[in-house]
Amino acid sequence: MSSRKRYKSRTFGGARYVAQRLTLKPAIGVSTKVQVHGKENLTHLEAPFIVVANHSSHLDAPLITQALPNRLSRYLATGVAADYFFDKWYKAAPTSLFFNAYPIERGGAAKKHRGLSGQLLADGVPILVFPEGTRSRDGAPGTFKPGAAALSISHNAPILPVALVGAWEAMPSGNSLPRRGRPTVHVVFGLPMSAKTGENARAFTERIRQAITEQHDTVAKAVGKPTLSEYTMHRAIRSSGGVLTPSFGDDLTGEVLDRDLPVPTKEPRRAKDAEDRPRTKAEERFAEFEQASREAAERLSVRMTGISDQIKQAAQRSSAEAKEQFDRRVQQAKDNAATKRKKRRGASADQSSTADKEQQ
């Protein structure tokens, strides 16, 4: 079988379906609470298509794969970093099995896999790509590269915009496992998009970015999570020591900047002065999240301590009951032995008495 045919192989597809249902889906269900929005937007979608999403966690691909209906996800090929997932066989094998993954070269790496995304689309295989190219380290979105839009235009394949809300909080960069407590994550499917007549890849990419941002922020506001703009603002606040510079907010409106933080017109204040300024809405929101996380961790610790105590008590009761039962059985065995000895002595005495009578 050629290397490209495996992406549409029924054998590989069946094995992937079984592996996802037996391991991946239960693992996602145990570690997170997933809520899916916009499934009605998938009704008329047919392969090949391109799934485009914001990227902030290793949970992103599994969440999208499991949220899509099987008719759309069965042969979905996920583009992953060749230098991270395909550098060792023991990482490439499971990634290929679970996500039908194919390698994408990043940065200045050799382009030996150049054109593979387009070849898969030409073969009728839908693909999942993250136009930011890498995970966000702090939840703030990165720059969308125009590759997905260019593929959509050249292969006449619709773009399916997907927003992931809460994935970064559930499993941020640097974590090998999702956080405890089954954090809630939202997968938001938008309407499929195609380039307008005469629209180039960069303009189309900007429309895609705006659509994903709108999907994300609409749900985020509804469920009380930070918007992408607030993530970006929080990053800028941290990097500037608490003050935004005039160059900040290329993709934010001046209204947001003026409302939430003053933009300095003179020399920025020193970082130490940041402690004296009033907190912004974004900082207050993140402080609330941190406080809620600490409280949840404390409640979980108390609960686990209670469960541990209950287990110990149950073990002690079980041990006492087992010892009591053992003692009863030992005593019963002793009583039975004593009864048998009495019977034997009684029988022996009867026989002796009978013999004495016969002799007389």
N, C-alpha and C positions, 0 to 999 in steps of 0.2 A: 504494500500500500504506500503510495507517495506521501510525502510529509504533509501536503495540503489536504489530501482526501480524508485524513483522520478527523478533521474538524467537522465533517458531515457524516462520518461513519455511524451507522446505526448501532454497531457493536460498542464503540466508544460512548455513544450517546446513552445506551442502556446502562452501561457500567457507571457512567457519571450520574445518571438518575438514581440508581440504587445507592451509590456512595453519598449523594447529597441527602437523600431521604433517611438513610440510616445513621448518618453521623453529623453532617453539616447543619441540617434543619433542626435536629434536637439540640445541638450545641448552641445555635443562635437562640432558640426558644428558652433554654435554661439560663443563659447569661444576659439576655435583654428582653424587653417588652417591645415588640415591633408593631407599629400602627401604619397601615398603608392608606394613602390618599390618592384619588384620581384614577382608580382602575377603569372607570368608564372611558377614559381617554385612550385606552388600549384596544377598544373594540374593533376598529378597522385597520389596525396596524398589521402589516405583513412584512416578512423578510424579503430582501435584506434591509436593515435599518441600522442606525448608529445611536447607541445609548451614550449620552453625555451627562456627567454629573460632577458636582463639587467633590473635592477629595480632601478628607481630613483624618482618615482612620483606616486601619487594615480591615475594619468591619464593612467598609463601603461595598466592595464587590460581593461578599456573601449576602449582604442585605438586599442588594438589587437583584441578584440571582434568585433569591428565595421569594422576593415580592412579586416578580414577574410570573404570569401564568405559564404553565409548562409548554404550551404551543409556541411561546416566544423565547423561552429560556433554554429549550432543549439543546439547540446548537449554538447558543450565544457564546462567542469567543471573546475573552477578556484580554485586552492589551496590557501587559505588565512589563515592568522594567527588566530588561535583559541582564543588566549588571547586578541585580539584586535577587531575582527569582530564577534565573536560568544560568547562574554561575556554577551551581553545584547540582548534581543529579538528584540528590535527596530533597532539594527544594523544588526543582523543576517537575519531578514526577507527580507529587501530590497537587501542585498548582495546576498542572495540565489536566489531571484527573477531575478535580472538583470544579474548575472554572473554564475548561477548554481553552486554556491560556495560550497566548502566542507572544513572542518577545518583541519589545519595542526598544530600540537603542536610544539612550539619553545623552545629552551633551555632545562632546566631541568623539564619542565612541565610533568604532568602525561600523559602517552602514551595511553589514552583510545581510540584514533582514529588511533592507529598504524595499518599500512597495508591498509588503506582506498584507497590510491592512486593506489596500485596494484590491489585491488578488482575492482575498477572502470575500469581500463584497461582490466582486465579479462572479465568484462561485456561489453566491446566494447565501452566504453565512453572515448573520448579524453580528455586530461587534460592540463591545463596551470599552470606551476610552475615557480617560480623565484629562481634559485639556490643560489643567494646571501642571501636569507632568510629574508632580510629586505631592506627598501629603503635606497639608498645612501643619505647622508645629504648634500653632496657638489658636486654631479655629478660624483665623482670618483668611479670606480667599486670596489665591494667588492670581497671576496674570493668565488669562485664557489664551492658549496658542491656537492659531487658525487651522491646524491640521485637520481636525474633525469636520469643520465647515468646508474645507477644500475637498475632502473626500465625498461629502454629501453632494456638492455641486458636480463633481466630475463623474460620479457614479449614479446620480439621480436617486440617492438613498435618503429617506427622511431622517431627521434628527429627533430623538426622543429625549427631551430635557428632564432630568431627574434631580430633585433637591433632597439632600440628606440632612435632617435636623436632629441634633443631639448625638451624632456619631462621635464627634470629637470628645464630648464629655464622657461618653460611654467607654471609649478606648483611645485616648490620645497617643500621639507619637511618643515612643519610649516604653509604652506598656505592652507586655507580651500577652496579657489577658484582659478581658473587659473588667471594669470596676465592679465591686460587689454591690449587691442590692438590686440587680436586674434593672438598670437604667432604661428609661423609655426612649426609643429611637423612632423617628418618623421618616417614611419613604414617600416622597411626593412626586407622582407622575404628572407631567404637563401634557399639553396637546402636541402631537408631532408637528415638526416645523420643516419647511423647505425654503430655500433661497428665493427671494423675489427676482423678477426679471431684471437683469443687469446688475444685481447685487454681487459684490466681490466677497471673498472669503473673510476678510477682516471685518467688514460691515456685518456680515452674517454672524460671525463669532460674537460680536458685541450684542446683537439681538438675542443670541442664545444665552449669553452671560446675564443679560437683564431678565430673561424669562426665568432662569434658575434662581436668581436673586429674589425675584418677586414671589416665586413658589415657596422658597425657603422662609422669607420674612413673614409672609402671610400666615403660615402655620406656626412659626416661632412666636409671633405676637399672640396668637390664639392660645398657645399652651404655656406661655410665660418663659420662653427661652430667648437668649440673645439673638438679635438679627446679625446678618453678615456685616452691616455697617458698624454695629457696636463692637463686633470682634475686631474690625479694622481700627476703630477708634481706640480700643483698649491696647492694641499693639503699639499704636503711635504714642499713646500716653506713657507706656512703659519704656519705650525706646528713647523718648525725649525727656525722661525724668519728670513726667507729669505735665508737660506743656506741649501743645501742638504747634508746629511751625507752619508758616504760610504755604509750604509746598505739600502739606499733607492733604489727603482727600481728593485725589485726582478723579475718583469715581463717586464722590459724595457731593451733595449740594452745599452751596454756601450757607443755605438756611440751617442745615444740620450743624455745621461748624459754629455758626453764630449762636445758635440756641444752646448747644451743649458745652462748648468750651470757647473761651476768647482766643482769637488768633492774634499773637503779639505783633505789633507794628515796629517795636524797637528791639533792643537787645533782649533775648529771652531771659526769663528769671532762672536763677540757679536751681538745681534739683532739690536742694535742701528747703527751698521756699515752698515746694509742692505740698508739704505737710500742713501749711497754713491755709491753703486754698480750699473752697468748698468742693465736695466730691461731685463728680458728674453722674448723670443717670446710669451710664454704662458701668462706672465703678461701683455705684450702689447696687446695681443688679448682680454684678460679679460677687460683691460682698455677701449678698443674700444667698447666692448659690453656694459660696464657700461655707457660710453658716449652716445652710440646710444640709450640706454634705457632712459637716462635722456632727450635726445632730443625728443624721441618719446613721453615721458610723457608731455614735455612742449608743443609739437604740439597738443597733445590730449587736454591739458588744454585750450590752445588758441581756439581750435575748439569747445570745450564744452562751453567756454565763449561766443563765437560767436553764437552758437546755442541757448544758454540761452537768449542772447540779442534779437535774432530774434523772439524767443517765446514771450518775453515781448512786443516787438513792435507789433507783430501780435495780442497779447491779448489787447494791448492798442487800436489798430485800430479797432478790433472787438468790444471793449467796446464803442468806439466813434461812430461807425456805428450803434450799437444797440441803443445807446442813441438818435442819430439823427433820427433813424427810429421810436423810441418810441415817440419822440417829434412830428414828422410828423403825427403819428396816433392820438395823443392827439389833435393836432390842427385841424386835419380833423374831429374828433368827435365833437369838439367845433363848427366848421363851419357848420357841418350837423345839430347840435342842433339849432344854430342860424337861419339857413334856415327854419327849421321846425317851429320855433317860429314865424318867419315872415309870413309864409304861414298861420299859425293858426290865427294870428292877422288880416291878409288880409281877410281871410274867414269870420272872426267875423265881420269885418267892412262891408263887402258886405251884410251879413245877416241883420245888423242893418239898412243899407241904404234901403234895400228892404222893411223891416217892416215899415219904416217911410213913404215910398211912398204909401204903401197900406193904412195906416191910413189917409193920406191926400185924 
